[in-house]
């Protein structure tokens, strides 16, 4: 593994252990040239997924790009990082379990929107505004109206109780 500090092609693994999600190996490494220490993560990849863009071009699926897109939508939102990781892992798992070698970028975008809608309404609107290329305020009003009517999957607040539940 190349050292991110000095660029040396040689590094030594000092510690390996499963990460919290159980699907990732966390490795602590040290560079023998500059003594720089860094961490890498190793994940299982079942197949080489390709994303079919609107232009017809195919690009390799990039989990990190998916994570960055979700993180941009969630910027300055107080959402537990574990929930974000579960959201991303869930989308990747759905893609892998589909058995398809290719996924349309539109289908991937819809998966992300559906997942964000259940996690954080503001992040959902942010992502949708970029993904659907909103041009005017009425686009936002329409999407927010969908949220108010509960169209699509409902956003669930895990701490919320229904009014007819007895309180303790």
N, C-alpha and C positions, 0 to 999 in steps of 0.2 A: 504494500500500500504506500503510495507516494505521500511524503511528509508535506503538510499544508504550509509549513513555515519556511523550509529551505529547499523543498522540491526534490529531496533525495528519494530515490526509488526503493529504498530499503527501510523497513520499520519492523519493530519487534512487538509481538503481542505480549503484554504483561498480565492481563486479566481478561477472562471471558466469562460471561454469565448471561442467563436469560433475562431479557427486559421484562417490564411489568406485564405487558400484554401476552407474554408466552410465545408469541410468533416471531420474536426478534431476538437476535443475539447481540449483546453489547460487548464491545471489545475495547479495552484501554491499550493504547499503543505508545511506544517511545521511539524516537528517531535516534539511531546511534551516532549520527553526524552532528546534530545540533542539540540533542537531548530534549527536543520539544516533545511534549505529551499531548495526545489527542485521542478522541473517542470515535469509533466507527460503529455502525449498526448493520447487521446482516439480516436480510429477510428472505423467506422462501418465495420463489417466483415459479408458479406452476407452468406458465406458458408465456410466450412473447406476445402480449396483447398489442394490437395496432389500433390507433385512433384514426378513423376516416373523417377528414376535414370536409367542410362544405365545398371546398374547391376541388375535391376528389383526391387530394394528396393524402398519403398515409404517413403517420409519424408514430414512433414507439410510444406506448403509454408510459407516462412518467408520474409515479406516485408523489414525488416531491413537488411537481408542478400543481397537482391536485391540492396538496396540502397548502401550498402558498396561496392559491386562489381562495381557499376556505379561510385562511388566516387573514387575508386582505378584507374579506367580507366581515370578519369578526373583530377587526381592529377596534380597540378601545371599548369592547363589549366584555362584560364580566361573565365569561363562560368558562367553566372548569376545563382545563386542558385535557383531562382524561376523557371527557365527553367529546371533545373535538377529535381526539385520536380514535375513539370508538366510531365516530361518524365516518372518518376517512377509511378506517379498516373495514367498516361495513360496506362502503361503496366498492372498495377493491375486491372484497370477498364476493359481492354480487356479480362483479364483472368476471371473476375467475370461475365462479360456479355456473355461469351462463353457458360455458362450453364453446363460446364463439371465439374466433381468433381476432375478429375486428369488432369495434364498437363505434357507432356513429357519434360524432362530437355532440350532436343534438341530444342523443339519448344520455350521454354522460352529463351534459349540462342539466337535463331534467332530473337526473338522479341527485345531483348536488343540490338543486333547488328544493326538491322534495325533502331531502335530509335537513337542509338549513331551516326549512319552514317548521319542522318539528323541534328545532333547537333554539332559534332566535329569530323573531320576526324582522328585526332591523337588518340583521345579516342577510336574511332572505331577500328583502327589498333591495339591498345594496347589490347582491350578486345578480338578481334578476334584472336590475337596471343596466348592468354591463352586458350580461348574457343576451338579453333581448334587445339590446341597443336602443334604449329609451331615447326619444328625441324631444319630448315635450312633457309638461307637467301632467297632462291628461293620462299619459302612460303610467305615471306613478299613482294617480288617483284610481285608475282602473285596477291596478295590482293591489293597492291597499283596500279597495272595495272587496276584492276576492277574499282577503284575509278576514275582513269584518264579517262576511257572510259564511266563512268557514268552508269555502270551496276547496277541494283537495284534502290532503292529509292535515289533520288538526295539529296545531302546536299545543303541546301538553306541558303544563307546569307541574312538575313532580310533587311540589309541596302544596298544591291547591286541593281543597276539598270541595265537594259539591254541596250546595245549600241544604239539601235534605238529609245530609249525614249528621248524626248527633255528634255534638262536640263533647270532648271529655274534660 
